[in-house]
């Protein structure tokens, strides 16, 4: 499975939207250089309140451009970076990846997938109803979270639009993604 990077985004402030950049630099074990969520321990404010010493499993947020396509078809005006993602992808079934899958982005950067992003009410600040639009139900009625995946940086490097994405699956049995 392979795809490519559509856009890269980062913000030094805790804002929902992240401005698009020409490139971002991933730092080993830390995340996106200069991003508010960079660090070995949690940086998401709600998680810091609960336990600031827990490991940061949310160093990099990736969203598939196919979700943006789906949301635009449903009447939402969404652009890369607007939902807080650092990397917007195309051609990789992010939500279908197992925990521990590795994504090689560009020449050297590698991200290990840790889990699903749990959509939050801040999405409705972008456009009313957006949070609900990022949630669905599967054929068994189980909740499906579509707002992307989270990961940690195993190997650093620059990532830019147009870079290839190569997926390496972990050994079986695969563990499905859970919210982190």
Steps between C-alpha positions, in 0.01 A plus 500: 500500500639840408376851448632852518498814711252768388584768759699554819398733782618613841426760766693606806173593671219277624262584216273267309614610155866468409643710216632310200879504462744433217645227720499377858783331686424193708728454801581154641279425801360854513270574207477798269766763558343819636152350533307550826465121534875428473646310793563168671211554743141601422436852373124490438369727774224267623750215534758719673236587763444129572863389504782709350748211529322258265680428172402704196340252261363793298817660364381499139140523375425366152173536308417344165397746225224254414327614823521859379341387171219328693443804720496742204243276328288532816518882483797576727768746393816318613863550402823323603617597850164642600409200718832517686692242301872521438498278192223467243532181296344345191497137394554336840211348695610660828196379695559143384856485630577293808663636813877501452495545122791711384467779248813611319443858389742640244861388510568434868208580733318206659185522713361210705121501511374509860125535455199698389435865555186538706297780338426785739241777524759753378426370150158667522687830539618456141151428373192390692440126467859417403562287808195285428611471137830347613317227687312210349378149568614175344268217392492371859413842642844559652627859507745590221734793560607650167706805613838345428770318685778585743859386513844542650821581314742209478737665253520869423519683172335759282154436355346705221205487259555244226716272715422129470356306792599136542317278749663219695256279689596349835511122550164330538273478683415863430338711770228735377538870571347638819471867602813645662 
